[in-house]
């Protein structure tokens, strides 16, 4: 007679996920805990001084994101990919800010993932073409908030964090070999 031993269920500890909505003057961030339920830990804006040159703004972004990572110790970072804009100068500057977010994740050896706006909308609202109001409403529901998060940069960053958290089971949590 063979006896089977059953293993006790050990719940996986919640993952802390940092979501980033890139920008040079205002970069939204959202930190959530992803366990059985999603929970808001922190959210806000990384802002830079308007009179600074782009290189100095990028330096400020680097310093503030590094501090956020030291404070919240995320297990994963999600960054929104760029959408194309008519203003090329703005697009280039935002791309540079996005690069800083990716760099900070790599420097901290935290798995960092990039999600397109349609992927984020699909994960949060169930439809890749959802509008901002629909995404904000779903972020409010998923995080059990009293009101939709504002400003838009924060709502977008929280949506990125939710998308990343929902994608984690399918993504490798190992940092890139080049990190």
C-alpha positions as CSV (number, residue, x, y, z in Angstrom):
1,X,0.0,0.0,0.0
2,X,1.4,3.4,-1.0
3,X,0.5,6.4,1.0
4,X,0.4,9.8,-0.7
5,X,1.5,12.7,1.4
6,X,-0.3,15.9,0.7
7,X,1.6,19.1,0.7
8,X,0.3,22.0,2.8
9,X,-0.8,24.9,0.7
10,X,1.7,27.8,1.0
11,X,0.4,31.0,-0.4
12,X,2.8,32.9,-2.6
13,X,3.7,36.2,-1.0
14,X,2.2,39.2,-2.8
15,X,4.4,40.8,-5.4
16,X,5.0,44.5,-5.3
17,X,4.8,46.1,-8.7
18,X,5.8,49.6,-9.8
19,X,4.0,51.0,-12.8
20,X,5.4,54.0,-14.7
21,X,3.8,56.4,-17.2
22,X,6.9,58.2,-18.7
23,X,7.2,61.9,-19.1
24,X,9.9,64.5,-18.7
25,X,8.0,67.2,-16.7
26,X,5.5,64.8,-15.1
27,X,6.0,61.1,-14.8
28,X,3.2,59.1,-13.1
29,X,4.0,56.2,-10.8
30,X,1.9,53.7,-9.1
31,X,3.0,51.0,-6.6
32,X,0.6,48.1,-5.9
33,X,0.7,44.8,-4.1
34,X,-0.5,41.9,-6.2
35,X,-1.6,38.9,-4.1
36,X,-5.1,37.4,-3.9
37,X,-6.3,41.0,-4.5
38,X,-4.7,44.1,-5.8
39,X,-3.9,46.8,-3.3
40,X,-2.7,50.3,-3.7
41,X,0.6,51.0,-1.8
42,X,1.5,54.4,-3.2
43,X,1.0,56.7,-6.2
44,X,2.0,60.1,-7.4
45,X,4.0,62.2,-9.8
46,X,7.8,62.4,-10.3
47,X,8.1,66.0,-11.4
48,X,11.0,68.0,-12.6
49,X,11.8,71.7,-12.4
50,X,10.5,73.5,-15.5
51,X,13.5,75.7,-16.0
52,X,16.0,72.8,-16.2
53,X,17.6,71.5,-19.4
54,X,16.5,68.0,-20.6
55,X,19.7,66.4,-19.3
56,X,19.1,67.9,-15.8
57,X,15.5,66.8,-15.9
58,X,16.6,63.2,-16.7
59,X,19.0,63.3,-13.8
60,X,16.2,64.4,-11.4
61,X,14.0,61.6,-12.8
62,X,16.8,59.1,-12.2
63,X,17.3,60.2,-8.6
64,X,13.5,60.2,-7.8
65,X,12.9,56.8,-9.4
66,X,15.9,55.3,-7.6
67,X,14.5,56.6,-4.3
68,X,11.1,55.1,-5.1
69,X,12.7,51.7,-5.8
70,X,14.7,51.9,-2.5
71,X,11.5,52.9,-0.6
72,X,9.1,50.3,-2.1
73,X,11.4,47.5,-3.2
74,X,9.3,46.3,-6.2
75,X,9.5,42.8,-7.5
76,X,8.8,44.0,-11.0
77,X,8.4,47.2,-12.9
78,X,6.1,47.9,-15.8
79,X,6.7,50.9,-18.1
80,X,4.3,52.2,-20.7
81,X,5.6,52.1,-24.2
82,X,5.4,55.3,-26.2
83,X,2.6,56.2,-28.5
84,X,3.5,58.3,-31.5
85,X,2.8,61.9,-31.2
86,X,2.8,64.7,-33.7
87,X,5.3,66.7,-31.7
88,X,8.7,65.0,-32.4
89,X,10.6,67.0,-29.8
90,X,8.1,65.9,-27.1
91,X,8.3,62.2,-28.3
92,X,12.1,62.3,-28.2
93,X,12.2,63.7,-24.7
94,X,9.6,61.3,-23.4
95,X,11.5,58.4,-25.0
96,X,14.6,59.6,-23.0
97,X,12.6,59.6,-19.8
98,X,11.3,56.1,-20.6
99,X,14.9,55.1,-21.1
100,X,15.8,56.4,-17.6
101,X,13.0,54.3,-16.1
102,X,14.3,51.2,-17.9
103,X,17.8,52.0,-16.7
104,X,16.8,52.5,-13.1
105,X,15.1,49.1,-13.2
106,X,18.2,47.4,-14.7
107,X,20.5,49.1,-12.2
108,X,18.4,47.7,-9.4
109,X,18.3,44.2,-11.0
110,X,14.5,44.3,-11.1
111,X,12.7,42.6,-13.9
112,X,11.3,45.5,-16.0
113,X,8.7,45.0,-18.7
114,X,7.3,47.3,-21.4
115,X,3.6,47.3,-22.3
116,X,1.9,49.1,-25.1
117,X,-1.2,51.2,-24.5
118,X,-3.5,48.7,-26.1
119,X,-2.0,45.9,-23.9
120,X,-2.6,48.0,-20.8
121,X,-6.2,48.9,-21.8
122,X,-6.9,45.2,-22.6
123,X,-5.6,44.1,-19.2
124,X,-7.4,46.7,-17.2
125,X,-10.6,47.4,-19.1
126,X,-10.9,44.2,-21.2
127,X,-10.8,46.2,-24.4
128,X,-7.6,47.4,-26.1
129,X,-9.4,50.6,-27.4
130,X,-10.9,51.6,-24.1
131,X,-10.9,55.4,-23.4
132,X,-9.2,57.1,-20.5
133,X,-12.5,57.3,-18.5
134,X,-13.1,53.6,-18.8
135,X,-9.5,52.8,-17.8
136,X,-9.7,55.2,-14.8
137,X,-13.0,53.6,-13.7
138,X,-11.6,50.1,-13.9
139,X,-8.5,51.1,-12.0
140,X,-10.8,52.5,-9.3
141,X,-12.7,49.2,-9.2
142,X,-9.7,46.9,-9.3
143,X,-7.9,48.7,-6.5
144,X,-11.1,49.3,-4.5
145,X,-10.6,53.1,-4.4
146,X,-13.2,55.7,-3.4
147,X,-12.7,57.7,-6.5
148,X,-10.9,57.3,-9.8
149,X,-7.2,58.2,-9.5
150,X,-6.1,61.6,-10.7
151,X,-4.3,63.2,-12.5
152,X,-4.2,61.1,-15.7
153,X,-0.5,60.4,-15.3
154,X,-1.2,58.6,-12.0
155,X,-4.2,56.7,-13.3
156,X,-2.1,55.6,-16.3
157,X,0.8,54.5,-14.1
158,X,-1.6,52.4,-11.9
159,X,-3.0,50.8,-15.0
160,X,0.5,49.9,-16.1
161,X,1.1,48.4,-12.6
162,X,-2.1,46.4,-12.9
163,X,-1.3,45.2,-16.4
164,X,2.2,44.1,-15.2
165,X,0.8,42.3,-12.1
166,X,-1.7,40.4,-14.2
167,X,1.0,39.5,-16.7
168,X,3.6,38.3,-14.1
169,X,2.5,34.6,-14.2
170,X,3.3,34.5,-17.9
171,X,6.5,36.6,-17.7
172,X,9.9,35.5,-16.4
173,X,10.8,37.3,-13.2
174,X,14.5,36.9,-13.9
175,X,16.4,40.1,-14.8
176,X,17.9,40.2,-18.2
177,X,21.4,38.8,-18.4
178,X,22.5,42.3,-19.5
179,X,21.0,43.9,-16.4
